[in-house]
Amino acid sequence: MAQKAIELYYWPTPNGHKITIMLEECGLPYEIKPVNIGRGDQFKPEFLAISPNNRMPAIIDPDGPGGKPISVFESGAILQYLGRKTGKFYPSDERGRVQVEEWLFWQMANLGPMAGQAHHFRNYAPEKIAYGIDRYTNEVNRLYGVMNTRLKDRPYLAGEYSIADMASYPWVRPYKNQGQDLAEFPSLEAWFQRMRDRPAVAKAVRVGEELRSRYNLATDKEAQKVLFGQRARK
């Protein structure tokens, strides 16, 4: 029986790319459900029903546990779910799994948030605040150094290629927007090239390119109003 397509609620951002990479690497069928975050789609009730944090990506797998549909939000949780579902890129032995989870959670708690703040203060903030730019540019530089040290004696973050690499690569791709030079980090740069050269990765990061071309966040005031300065919604 043919596998039913996983519904991927998506916009072409680093967090969205994590999931397209995993789906492409696993060869799972999927259907893109665009969530235009610059126009407020993430606040629609039907999306909040599966992603209560009003953030994409999220998935609905019609062939979930017990043959019943399941929804999953948060990119790290989605990667873990797909790893368990397919038995790929997420070890079943405890020692291997711990290594992958260490670097997956490192990305979720460190690389993603700090790189996101660097993007904001360097490229989107209406005022160029030197302290904010320096703070987050320097922190991303430190994190790149952590990756560079880790990758000196292994090809991938957990040794074997895994969801930890899939989570981290999309956040290193915009290194120039973060004020970084990969040439300063030779082991990281070699890993970056290995990731970029994987056919599934190359295909995955092109998914939905035409969606992003509809607006430029750096100049689109309407999108900035939707995305920046959010408070609790009643």
Sequence and secondary structure as in RCSB ss.txt:
>XXXX:A:sequence
MAQKAIELYYWPTPNGHKITIMLEECGLPYEIKPVNIGRGDQFKPEFLAISPNNRMPAIIDPDGPGGKPISVFES
GAILQYLGRKTGKFYPSDERGRVQVEEWLFWQMANLGPMAGQAHHFRNYAPEKIAYGIDRYTNEVNRLYGVMNTR
LKDRPYLAGEYSIADMASYPWVRPYKNQGQDLAEFPSLEAWFQRMRDRPAVAKAVRVGEELRSRYNLATDKEAQK
VLFGQRARK
>XXXX:A:secstr
     EEEEE SSHHHHHHHHHHHHHT  EEEEE  TTTTGGGSHHHHTT TTS S EEEETT GGGS EEEESH
HHHHHHHHHHHT SS SSHHHHHHHHHHHHHIIIIIHHHHHHHHIIIII SS  HHHHHHHHHHHHHHHHHHHHH
GGGSSBTTBS  HHHHHHHHHHTTGGGGT  GGG HHHHHHHHHHHH HHHHHHTTTTHHHHTT  TTT HHHHH
HHSS     
